Amino acid sequence: MDKTQSQTISGDYIAGFVDGEGCFDLQFRRDVRRERKNKPVYYGWKCQFVIVTRKDDEDLLKKIQANLGCGAIYLARGDQVRYSVQDIDNLHNITVPFFRRNSLHGKKKQDFELWAEAIEIIYRNKGKFMRKWVKSDFTRIINIHESMQKFKAKRPQGLKWISIARSITETIK
């Protein structure tokens, strides 16, 4: 570990930085397995915690990564770097408790609270086929996804696969 990574930063500082630069992402995704016969299509929920900054702030992302003890840093497009935590166990056991201890503010706090509820639902249903979820969980996560859109600066053109999610809800008993 280099010197910049060993210098710690406070949880309050990280929360403040995330208030401005962080993103709590919840997506219903389509995955085509091209390497398999008949190219089956799978759908599923994907959650991630992301911070994107300019390349010259990479050391700060390394400090945040060291403080949380999870996630990865990637080069992003242009002159940017991206810190991302995608593993549901890390999101549930590390990221959510961290932001419960180190409060966010304003709209980011509201966005986080919805996202944290979605993390709990996904964690509880980890390893289950979507059709085996409790219907109320699946319906709630769709509602959470829709509610979170008002907190996003760049709203997507329509919610791409959400109609598929609604149709899956109809097949759950």
Residue, then its C-alpha position, 0 to 999 in steps of 0.5 A: m500500500d502506498k503512502t496516499q492509501s495509508q493516510t486515512i480520511s474520516g467517514d464524515y468526509i467520505a459522506g460529504f464527498v459522496d453527497g456531491e459525487g456519489c451514486f447509488d444505482l439500482q438497475f433491472r438488467r438484461d444479460v444475453r449469454r452469447e457463449r451458450k447454445n441458443k443464446p439464453v437471455y436472463y434478467g436481474w437486478k443490479c446494484q452498485f455504489v459508484i463515485v466518478t471523479r477526475k483522474d487527478d483525484e484517483d488518490l482520494l478514491k484509493k483512500i475511500q476504497a481503503n477505508l471501506g475495504c471493498g470495491a474496485i477502481y477503474l479508468a473511465r471514459g475521458d479523464q475520469v476514474r471510477y470507484s465501484v462496489q457491486d458485490i451484494d455482500n459488500l453492499h449489504n455488509i459494508t456500504v449500507p452500514f457505513f452510510r448508516r454511521n456516516s449520514l448523508h444529507g438532502k436528496k442523496k440521503q433520500d436516494f440512499e434510504l430507498w437504495a438501502e431498502a432495495i439492497e436488503i430485498i436483493y440480499r434476502n433473495k440472493g441465489k433465488f430465481m426471480r420467480k421464487w421471490v415473494k411477490s411483495d418484494f419484487t413489486r416493492i423493488i420496482n416501486i423503489h426503482e421508480s421512486m429513485q428516478k427523481f433523485k437522478a440528474k440524468r434520467p434515462q429515456g424510459l426505464k428500459w427493461i422495467s416492463i419486463a420486470r412488471s411482467i415477471t411480477e405477474t408470474i410470481k405467486 
